[in-house]
């Protein structure tokens, strides 16, 4: 989950500390046990009761590479200990006090927090009993947010191609990315995909095609989708995997249109299986790859992936069915096959996947990875920009499925061959269409909003939340 540092603070008077040290220890032990039970790794040091310990304990905890440091107040503590420890703590801070009326831990937290405010040191605050599951969950959310933000810094995005079809929202300022998020951008020509695909392992491409034929339903038509074209798409996936390894890419995006889609093959199979937690060789780490080299889309996906630890959905906001208050999120490209059933078993997901010949938009042909996303609660989000400043547009929603005939009828109103997700959003259509700042949207399972909020706070990015 996350690595969390815990530093407890005490009173600086020797005779007072001697009388409260055991209370601090037992309270900290309960906190550590609860965080460990929730799946986190916890790093601790001795309670801080003098100036020297404030710096040395903080440096020791920071050296362990923690994602979040919790300053823990079970008792009244000298505030300058917090200031010294904060100076030796480079990462995010969370101040946490107990609510035991016998000891004034809350007083200690407020005094320390006020001192940090005075010098402009960012921090968050929580309070409660270590036995409170909601409190432990809130600490975990902050820690996961800190871990997700830290994972962005020092990472590399690989952009294959350039701006697709004049799509301004797919292109970001690389200097701004480096300054705000600590991300470098490696520009790679799409010709490298074509060139390396021709050199890829033909035996593996054949094995992969046969695996797809066994587990999914492949609709060959002898023209736009043939075994040869499907193997070309698979070899493209192998080529991009090779480039990811060579350039040490942490996440990526492929322009695709119009060069590859007109003259080579679509990247749908490549993008789907990069984002999947498996391929024909078995389980593997997911690699975020955004259709149309959408930089802010990929950035959103990479953050959501770190928070939710699942594949992330990428889609166009294709159509609004006003009679049902349902959005059809559909595009040719990235929908990972995992979303078909959200199962750990690839066979269960692929049993619901159809590989159809690509449609008229893409004369080069290849397979479109068609399925309907399984139902469930979803967090939907997107980094967008207004007047150059980043904001996170965020909302809760749910994917829905209906009876077979209704599902089919709704999908055929847009592009049947592409993947679909029927989404009910916690936003009115008029508000969403008036405010949402892109044509692409992204989703992960569950309600992850609190963690996304915390990540945005750490990044200094404004929140723009939708609700009815």
C-alpha positions as a Python dict, from the first residue, in 0.01 Angstrom:
ca = {
    (1, 'X'): (0, 0, 0),
    (2, 'X'): (237, 276, 123),
    (3, 'X'): (537, 331, 346),
    (4, 'X'): (446, 556, 639),
    (5, 'X'): (679, 717, 891),
    (6, 'X'): (547, 775, 1243),
    (7, 'X'): (722, 1016, 1482),
    (8, 'X'): (571, 1078, 1825),
    (9, 'X'): (640, 1401, 2012),
    (10, 'X'): (666, 1458, 2384),
    (11, 'X'): (714, 1723, 2648),
    (12, 'X'): (1068, 1861, 2672),
    (13, 'X'): (1083, 1856, 3052),
    (14, 'X'): (1263, 1540, 3167),
    (15, 'X'): (1043, 1479, 3467),
    (16, 'X'): (723, 1523, 3260),
    (17, 'X'): (845, 1303, 2976),
    (18, 'X'): (932, 1027, 3224),
    (19, 'X'): (572, 1022, 3343),
    (20, 'X'): (411, 1012, 2998),
    (21, 'X'): (659, 804, 2794),
    (22, 'X'): (464, 481, 2845),
    (23, 'X'): (137, 645, 2742),
    (24, 'X'): (302, 776, 2425),
    (25, 'X'): (447, 432, 2349),
    (26, 'X'): (122, 240, 2395),
    (27, 'X'): (-75, 493, 2188),
    (28, 'X'): (186, 481, 1911),
    (29, 'X'): (188, 100, 1921),
    (30, 'X'): (-188, 95, 1864),
    (31, 'X'): (-152, 335, 1571),
    (32, 'X'): (130, 135, 1414),
    (33, 'X'): (-59, -192, 1457),
    (34, 'X'): (-369, -49, 1290),
    (35, 'X'): (-172, 91, 996),
    (36, 'X'): (17, -237, 955),
    (37, 'X'): (-308, -433, 963),
    (38, 'X'): (-434, -208, 682),
    (39, 'X'): (-141, -323, 468),
    (40, 'X'): (103, -36, 511),
    (41, 'X'): (469, -57, 601),
    (42, 'X'): (545, 162, 902),
    (43, 'X'): (881, 313, 1000),
    (44, 'X'): (919, 454, 1353),
    (45, 'X'): (1176, 612, 1581),
    (46, 'X'): (1195, 694, 1953),
    (47, 'X'): (964, 960, 2090),
    (48, 'X'): (1107, 1308, 2047),
    (49, 'X'): (1173, 1472, 2383),
    (50, 'X'): (1464, 1704, 2303),
    (51, 'X'): (1609, 1914, 2023),
    (52, 'X'): (1871, 1664, 1913),
    (53, 'X'): (1618, 1382, 1880),
    (54, 'X'): (1387, 1602, 1674),
    (55, 'X'): (1642, 1626, 1397),
    (56, 'X'): (1800, 1281, 1421),
    (57, 'X'): (1472, 1086, 1434),
    (58, 'X'): (1328, 1284, 1144),
    (59, 'X'): (1640, 1226, 933),
    (60, 'X'): (1635, 855, 1012),
    (61, 'X'): (1269, 817, 913),
    (62, 'X'): (1318, 1022, 597),
    (63, 'X'): (1617, 805, 500),
    (64, 'X'): (1385, 502, 497),
    (65, 'X'): (1212, 650, 191),
    (66, 'X'): (868, 695, 345),
    (67, 'X'): (583, 827, 131),
    (68, 'X'): (421, 1017, 418),
    (69, 'X'): (547, 1120, 761),
    (70, 'X'): (293, 1125, 1045),
    (71, 'X'): (376, 1357, 1335),
    (72, 'X'): (189, 1193, 1622),
    (73, 'X'): (64, 1386, 1928),
    (74, 'X'): (-60, 1171, 2213),
    (75, 'X'): (33, 1436, 2472),
    (76, 'X'): (127, 1801, 2495),
    (77, 'X'): (454, 1840, 2304),
    (78, 'X'): (694, 2128, 2271),
    (79, 'X'): (610, 2285, 1932),
    (80, 'X'): (968, 2368, 1840),
    (81, 'X'): (1041, 1993, 1829),
    (82, 'X'): (791, 1977, 1542),
    (83, 'X'): (960, 2268, 1367),
    (84, 'X'): (1302, 2106, 1389),
    (85, 'X'): (1169, 1770, 1270),
    (86, 'X'): (977, 1932, 984),
    (87, 'X'): (1299, 2098, 869),
    (88, 'X'): (1457, 1753, 839),
    (89, 'X'): (1154, 1599, 667),
    (90, 'X'): (1151, 1659, 289),
    (91, 'X'): (823, 1488, 208),
    (92, 'X'): (453, 1537, 290),
    (93, 'X'): (350, 1583, 653),
    (94, 'X'): (38, 1472, 837),
    (95, 'X'): (-23, 1589, 1194),
    (96, 'X'): (-228, 1337, 1393),
    (97, 'X'): (-358, 1383, 1747),
    (98, 'X'): (-542, 1146, 1975),
    (99, 'X'): (-871, 1246, 2138),
    (100, 'X'): (-803, 1114, 2488),
    (101, 'X'): (-924, 1385, 2733),
    (102, 'X'): (-667, 1281, 2993),
    (103, 'X'): (-372, 1401, 2784),
    (104, 'X'): (-376, 1722, 2574),
    (105, 'X'): (-256, 1573, 2246),
    (106, 'X'): (-495, 1794, 2053),
    (107, 'X'): (-341, 2101, 2217),
    (108, 'X'): (1, 1980, 2110),
    (109, 'X'): (-113, 1928, 1750),
    (110, 'X'): (-276, 2272, 1728),
    (111, 'X'): (30, 2446, 1868),
    (112, 'X'): (257, 2260, 1627),
    (113, 'X'): (25, 2312, 1331),
    (114, 'X'): (-1, 2682, 1400),
    (115, 'X'): (376, 2712, 1410),
    (116, 'X'): (404, 2533, 1075),
    (117, 'X'): (138, 2764, 931),
    (118, 'X'): (343, 3065, 1036),
    (119, 'X'): (638, 2954, 822),
    (120, 'X'): (424, 2834, 532),
    (121, 'X'): (504, 2462, 576),
    (122, 'X'): (226, 2264, 410),
    (123, 'X'): (73, 1985, 613),
    (124, 'X'): (-257, 1809, 674),
    (125, 'X'): (-425, 1730, 1006),
    (126, 'X'): (-632, 1440, 1137),
    (127, 'X'): (-749, 1343, 1482),
    (128, 'X'): (-908, 1042, 1646),
    (129, 'X'): (-847, 712, 1818),
    (130, 'X'): (-618, 454, 1652),
    (131, 'X'): (-900, 203, 1687),
    (132, 'X'): (-1121, 408, 1456),
    (133, 'X'): (-1123, 237, 1116),
    (134, 'X'): (-1229, 558, 944),
    (135, 'X'): (-925, 739, 1083),
    (136, 'X'): (-688, 466, 967),
    (137, 'X'): (-852, 472, 624),
    (138, 'X'): (-804, 849, 607),
    (139, 'X'): (-435, 816, 696),
    (140, 'X'): (-406, 548, 428),
    (141, 'X'): (-566, 775, 171),
    (142, 'X'): (-316, 1050, 246),
    (143, 'X'): (-30, 800, 227),
    (144, 'X'): (-146, 656, -106),
    (145, 'X'): (-184, 1008, -243),
    (146, 'X'): (169, 1094, -133),
    (147, 'X'): (300, 772, -286),
    (148, 'X'): (121, 843, -615),
    (149, 'X'): (259, 1196, -633),
    (150, 'X'): (610, 1076, -548),
    (151, 'X'): (586, 815, -824),
    (152, 'X'): (527, 1089, -1082),
    (153, 'X'): (843, 1276, -989),
    (154, 'X'): (1144, 1152, -1178),
    (155, 'X'): (933, 953, -1424),
    (156, 'X'): (950, 960, -1803),
    (157, 'X'): (660, 984, -2049),
    (158, 'X'): (717, 849, -2398),
    (159, 'X'): (527, 1035, -2668),
    (160, 'X'): (509, 843, -2995),
    (161, 'X'): (428, 1094, -3268),
    (162, 'X'): (298, 1444, -3206),
    (163, 'X'): (-34, 1626, -3188),
    (164, 'X'): (-312, 1409, -3334),
    (165, 'X'): (-556, 1573, -3575),
    (166, 'X'): (-511, 1923, -3432),
    (167, 'X'): (-614, 1809, -3082),
    (168, 'X'): (-480, 2085, -2856),
    (169, 'X'): (-599, 1920, -2535),
    (170, 'X'): (-374, 1622, -2611),
    (171, 'X'): (-56, 1833, -2596),
    (172, 'X'): (103, 1974, -2280),
    (173, 'X'): (393, 2207, -2209),
    (174, 'X'): (696, 1996, -2123),
    (175, 'X'): (852, 2269, -1909),
    (176, 'X'): (530, 2292, -1707),
    (177, 'X'): (526, 1914, -1661),
    (178, 'X'): (883, 1920, -1532),
    (179, 'X'): (813, 2208, -1294),
    (180, 'X'): (478, 2088, -1154),
    (181, 'X'): (508, 1711, -1170),
    (182, 'X'): (878, 1635, -1213),
    (183, 'X'): (811, 1441, -1535),
    (184, 'X'): (1040, 1429, -1838),
    (185, 'X'): (906, 1372, -2190),
    (186, 'X'): (1087, 1156, -2444),
    (187, 'X'): (981, 1220, -2804),
    (188, 'X'): (986, 906, -3020),
    (189, 'X'): (891, 889, -3386),
    (190, 'X'): (612, 649, -3483),
    (191, 'X'): (843, 513, -3752),
    (192, 'X'): (1021, 326, -3473),
    (193, 'X'): (701, 125, -3413),
    (194, 'X'): (676, 38, -3783),
    (195, 'X'): (1045, -45, -3815),
    (196, 'X'): (1066, -258, -3502),
    (197, 'X'): (736, -433, -3568),
    (198, 'X'): (883, -578, -3886),
    (199, 'X'): (1174, -715, -3680),
    (200, 'X'): (962, -853, -3395),
    (201, 'X'): (949, -1221, -3306),
    (202, 'X'): (721, -1388, -3563),
    (203, 'X'): (682, -1699, -3348),
    (204, 'X'): (555, -1496, -3052),
    (205, 'X'): (319, -1301, -3277),
    (206, 'X'): (172, -1629, -3404),
    (207, 'X'): (144, -1766, -3049),
    (208, 'X'): (-31, -1447, -2936),
    (209, 'X'): (-274, -1455, -3228),
    (210, 'X'): (-368, -1816, -3153),
    (211, 'X'): (-412, -1725, -2782),
    (212, 'X'): (-649, -1445, -2879),
    (213, 'X'): (-839, -1676, -3114),
    (214, 'X'): (-886, -1924, -2829),
    (215, 'X'): (-995, -1677, -2562),
    (216, 'X'): (-1168, -1392, -2749),
    (217, 'X'): (-1394, -1394, -3053),
    (218, 'X'): (-1209, -1284, -3367),
    (219, 'X'): (-1422, -1173, -3662),
    (220, 'X'): (-1194, -1204, -3965),
    (221, 'X'): (-1333, -1051, -4283),
    (222, 'X'): (-1050, -1122, -4525),
    (223, 'X'): (-988, -751, -4584),
    (224, 'X'): (-978, -513, -4287),
    (225, 'X'): (-900, -792, -4041),
    (226, 'X'): (-690, -1090, -4139),
    (227, 'X'): (-455, -1314, -3939),
    (228, 'X'): (-168, -1121, -4097),
    (229, 'X'): (-307, -782, -3988),
    (230, 'X'): (-373, -908, -3636),
    (231, 'X'): (-15, -1034, -3614),
    (232, 'X'): (105, -692, -3736),
    (233, 'X'): (-80, -534, -3445),
    (234, 'X'): (72, -786, -3205),
    (235, 'X'): (420, -718, -3343),
    (236, 'X'): (352, -347, -3287),
    (237, 'X'): (281, -427, -2922),
    (238, 'X'): (612, -617, -2902),
    (239, 'X'): (789, -323, -3065),
    (240, 'X'): (647, -73, -2815),
    (241, 'X'): (736, -303, -2525),
    (242, 'X'): (1093, -306, -2655),
    (243, 'X'): (1098, 73, -2681),
    (244, 'X'): (956, 109, -2330),
    (245, 'X'): (1240, -104, -2198),
    (246, 'X'): (1508, 71, -2402),
    (247, 'X'): (1401, 424, -2311),
    (248, 'X'): (1294, 331, -1954),
    (249, 'X'): (948, 478, -2012),
    (250, 'X'): (713, 487, -1713),
    (251, 'X'): (403, 566, -1921),
    (252, 'X'): (336, 659, -2280),
    (253, 'X'): (98, 764, -2556),
    (254, 'X'): (72, 679, -2925),
    (255, 'X'): (-51, 934, -3181),
    (256, 'X'): (-181, 672, -3424),
    (257, 'X'): (-392, 897, -3640),
    (258, 'X'): (-360, 953, -3926),
    (259, 'X'): (-27, 796, -4027),
    (260, 'X'): (-50, 452, -3867),
    (261, 'X'): (-425, 419, -3908),
    (262, 'X'): (-406, 501, -4280),
    (263, 'X'): (-94, 316, -4385),
    (264, 'X'): (8, 55, -4124),
    (265, 'X'): (-248, -64, -3867),
    (266, 'X'): (-441, 69, -3571),
    (267, 'X'): (-278, 60, -3228),
    (268, 'X'): (-587, -74, -3048),
    (269, 'X'): (-438, -413, -2961),
    (270, 'X'): (-110, -251, -2855),
    (271, 'X'): (-280, 2, -2628),
    (272, 'X'): (-528, -243, -2478),
    (273, 'X'): (-266, -498, -2374),
    (274, 'X'): (-15, -243, -2252),
    (275, 'X'): (-283, -124, -2010),
    (276, 'X'): (-390, -478, -1919),
    (277, 'X'): (-237, -664, -1622),
    (278, 'X'): (-169, -966, -1847),
    (279, 'X'): (-97, -1076, -2200),
    (280, 'X'): (-41, -1414, -2370),
    (281, 'X'): (272, -1467, -2160),
    (282, 'X'): (84, -1435, -1829),
    (283, 'X'): (54, -1167, -1558),
    (284, 'X'): (255, -847, -1602),
    (285, 'X'): (265, -491, -1470),
    (286, 'X'): (26, -251, -1637),
    (287, 'X'): (179, 23, -1849),
    (288, 'X'): (-37, 332, -1902),
    (289, 'X'): (-57, 409, -2273),
    (290, 'X'): (-293, 682, -2393),
    (291, 'X'): (-463, 683, -2729),
    (292, 'X'): (-384, 979, -2956),
    (293, 'X'): (-72, 1051, -2748),
    (294, 'X'): (-296, 1242, -2507),
    (295, 'X'): (-46, 1380, -2258),
    (296, 'X'): (-288, 1511, -1995),
    (297, 'X'): (-493, 1194, -2040),
    (298, 'X'): (-185, 980, -1976),
    (299, 'X'): (-92, 1198, -1677),
    (300, 'X'): (-439, 1147, -1529),
    (301, 'X'): (-421, 775, -1591),
    (302, 'X'): (-76, 742, -1435),
    (303, 'X'): (-192, 917, -1118),
    (304, 'X'): (-511, 709, -1099),
    (305, 'X'): (-316, 389, -1159),
    (306, 'X'): (-90, 467, -862),
    (307, 'X'): (-391, 544, -643),
    (308, 'X'): (-621, 255, -738),
    (309, 'X'): (-360, -6, -837),
    (310, 'X'): (-580, -115, -1129),
    (311, 'X'): (-587, -56, -1503),
    (312, 'X'): (-733, 284, -1595),
    (313, 'X'): (-1005, 337, -1851),
    (314, 'X'): (-957, 586, -2136),
    (315, 'X'): (-1254, 691, -2349),
    (316, 'X'): (-1416, 957, -2558),
    (317, 'X'): (-1727, 1118, -2414),
    (318, 'X'): (-1912, 991, -2719),
    (319, 'X'): (-2286, 1030, -2661),
    (320, 'X'): (-2546, 1122, -2399),
    (321, 'X'): (-2864, 911, -2391),
    (322, 'X'): (-3096, 1173, -2242),
    (323, 'X'): (-3385, 929, -2198),
    (324, 'X'): (-3172, 717, -1962),
    (325, 'X'): (-2936, 988, -1828),
    (326, 'X'): (-2651, 763, -1942),
    (327, 'X'): (-2326, 850, -2119),
    (328, 'X'): (-2170, 621, -2377),
    (329, 'X'): (-1794, 637, -2316),
    (330, 'X'): (-1656, 490, -2634),
    (331, 'X'): (-1351, 524, -2857),
    (332, 'X'): (-1122, 315, -3070),
    (333, 'X'): (-817, 254, -2861),
    (334, 'X'): (-722, 204, -2505),
    (335, 'X'): (-1006, 24, -2321),
    (336, 'X'): (-808, -250, -2145),
    (337, 'X'): (-977, -589, -2181),
    (338, 'X'): (-969, -613, -1799),
    (339, 'X'): (-1272, -385, -1791),
    (340, 'X'): (-1490, -642, -1966),
    (341, 'X'): (-1534, -833, -1639),
    (342, 'X'): (-1269, -678, -1409),
    (343, 'X'): (-1153, -1030, -1329),
    (344, 'X'): (-809, -1153, -1225),
    (345, 'X'): (-863, -1434, -1477),
    (346, 'X'): (-782, -1317, -1832),
    (347, 'X'): (-1003, -1588, -1979),
    (348, 'X'): (-1308, -1449, -1799),
    (349, 'X'): (-1245, -1102, -1939),
    (350, 'X'): (-1156, -1215, -2291),
    (351, 'X'): (-1465, -1435, -2315),
    (352, 'X'): (-1655, -1104, -2341),
    (353, 'X'): (-1416, -947, -2594),
    (354, 'X'): (-1468, -937, -2971),
    (355, 'X'): (-1200, -835, -3219),
    (356, 'X'): (-1389, -671, -3505),
    (357, 'X'): (-1248, -532, -3831),
    (358, 'X'): (-1178, -161, -3796),
    (359, 'X'): (-1426, 86, -3942),
    (360, 'X'): (-1395, 337, -4228),
    (361, 'X'): (-1201, 591, -4018),
    (362, 'X'): (-900, 358, -4036),
    (363, 'X'): (-826, 231, -4389),
    (364, 'X'): (-510, 46, -4282),
    (365, 'X'): (-731, -197, -4090),
    (366, 'X'): (-663, -418, -3794),
    (367, 'X'): (-871, -530, -3498),
    (368, 'X'): (-1085, -309, -3281),
    (369, 'X'): (-1103, -443, -2924),
    (370, 'X'): (-1480, -447, -2859),
    (371, 'X'): (-1644, -513, -2525),
    (372, 'X'): (-1884, -353, -2276),
    (373, 'X'): (-1733, -246, -1945),
    (374, 'X'): (-1866, -438, -1645),
    (375, 'X'): (-2094, -251, -1402),
    (376, 'X'): (-1984, -94, -1075),
    (377, 'X'): (-1904, 228, -890),
    (378, 'X'): (-1638, 438, -1064),
    (379, 'X'): (-1429, 747, -1002),
    (380, 'X'): (-1401, 956, -1320),
    (381, 'X'): (-1136, 1224, -1355),
    (382, 'X'): (-923, 1429, -1592),
    (383, 'X'): (-642, 1682, -1564),
    (384, 'X'): (-746, 1979, -1778),
    (385, 'X'): (-614, 2333, -1809),
    (386, 'X'): (-784, 2670, -1793),
    (387, 'X'): (-580, 2971, -1901),
    (388, 'X'): (-270, 2755, -1869),
    (389, 'X'): (-333, 2645, -1509),
    (390, 'X'): (-395, 2280, -1426),
    (391, 'X'): (-711, 2164, -1253),
    (392, 'X'): (-845, 1818, -1172),
    (393, 'X'): (-1200, 1766, -1291),
    (394, 'X'): (-1345, 1494, -1071),
    (395, 'X'): (-1673, 1314, -1018),
    (396, 'X'): (-1826, 992, -892),
    (397, 'X'): (-2021, 770, -1127),
    (398, 'X'): (-2120, 413, -1203),
    (399, 'X'): (-2097, 186, -1504),
    (400, 'X'): (-2423, 11, -1588),
    (401, 'X'): (-2524, -290, -1798),
    (402, 'X'): (-2872, -383, -1918),
    (403, 'X'): (-3028, -681, -2089),
    (404, 'X'): (-2851, -803, -2399),
    (405, 'X'): (-3083, -645, -2653),
    (406, 'X'): (-3073, -305, -2480),
    (407, 'X'): (-2694, -314, -2452),
    (408, 'X'): (-2665, -393, -2821),
    (409, 'X'): (-2916, -131, -2928),
    (410, 'X'): (-2737, 140, -2731),
    (411, 'X'): (-2394, 43, -2861),
    (412, 'X'): (-2515, 38, -3222),
    (413, 'X'): (-2627, 401, -3192),
    (414, 'X'): (-2257, 501, -3197),
    (415, 'X'): (-1979, 271, -3324),
    (416, 'X'): (-2057, -91, -3249),
    (417, 'X'): (-1706, -221, -3317),
    (418, 'X'): (-1541, -9, -3049),
    (419, 'X'): (-1536, -69, -2671),
    (420, 'X'): (-1811, 94, -2464),
    (421, 'X'): (-1889, 189, -2104),
    (422, 'X'): (-2237, 308, -2007),
    (423, 'X'): (-2177, 564, -1733),
    (424, 'X'): (-2417, 734, -1497),
    (425, 'X'): (-2240, 1044, -1370),
    (426, 'X'): (-2291, 1246, -1055),
    (427, 'X'): (-2331, 1552, -1279),
    (428, 'X'): (-2609, 1700, -1486),
    (429, 'X'): (-2559, 1687, -1862),
    (430, 'X'): (-2578, 2065, -1895),
    (431, 'X'): (-2319, 2124, -1623),
    (432, 'X'): (-2084, 1856, -1756),
    (433, 'X'): (-2100, 1968, -2118),
    (434, 'X'): (-2057, 2332, -2018),
    (435, 'X'): (-1752, 2278, -1795),
    (436, 'X'): (-1560, 1964, -1889),
    (437, 'X'): (-1233, 2061, -2054),
    (438, 'X'): (-1156, 1772, -2292),
    (439, 'X'): (-1306, 1508, -2516),
    (440, 'X'): (-1133, 1224, -2325),
    (441, 'X'): (-1223, 1101, -1976),
    (442, 'X'): (-1068, 839, -1746),
    (443, 'X'): (-1199, 606, -1476),
    (444, 'X'): (-1099, 358, -1207),
    (445, 'X'): (-1319, 135, -988),
    (446, 'X'): (-1450, 250, -652),
    (447, 'X'): (-1476, 587, -483),
    (448, 'X'): (-1119, 718, -494),
    (449, 'X'): (-1209, 1085, -466),
    (450, 'X'): (-1062, 1152, -124),
    (451, 'X'): (-724, 1017, -231),
    (452, 'X'): (-739, 1215, -556),
    (453, 'X'): (-820, 1529, -356),
    (454, 'X'): (-521, 1468, -131),
    (455, 'X'): (-294, 1413, -432),
    (456, 'X'): (-410, 1738, -589),
    (457, 'X'): (-343, 1921, -263),
    (458, 'X'): (12, 1786, -263),
    (459, 'X'): (58, 1883, -627),
    (460, 'X'): (-88, 2232, -581),
    (461, 'X'): (-352, 2160, -845),
    (462, 'X'): (-701, 2306, -806),
    (463, 'X'): (-1002, 2077, -780),
    (464, 'X'): (-1309, 2118, -998),
    (465, 'X'): (-1565, 1868, -872),
    (466, 'X'): (-1896, 1782, -1032),
    (467, 'X'): (-2208, 1691, -835),
    (468, 'X'): (-2579, 1708, -888),
}
